[in-house]
Amino acid sequence: MNALHFDSLTYANRLKAAGMESGLAEVQASAMSEVIQGQSHNLSTKQEVQQLGHDVRKEIQLLEQRMVIKLGSLMVLAIGVVATLVKAL
């Protein structure tokens, strides 16, 4: 996975330009950098998302096949029950 880039110096300078005290701006920038770097392992790449989408589509197709088989089996059973009842009555 590509590392997430966060320019803490630019962030601190923008905070200072907005009127924040220099020391506080630097601490804020440092803390923000730590949070972003700490959370970057939770991010997914485009390839990971595409693979997940592919896996989900395959799983949906398999579920659809199983549902068709079960529905077909139920229909055959229902027809058999109706045919047996017709013969019996």
ABEGO torsion letter per residue (X at the ends): XBBBBBBAAAAAAAAAAAGBBAAAAAAAAAAAAAAAAAAAAABBBAAAAAAAAAAAAAAAAAAAAAAAAAAAAAAAAAAAAAAAAAAAX
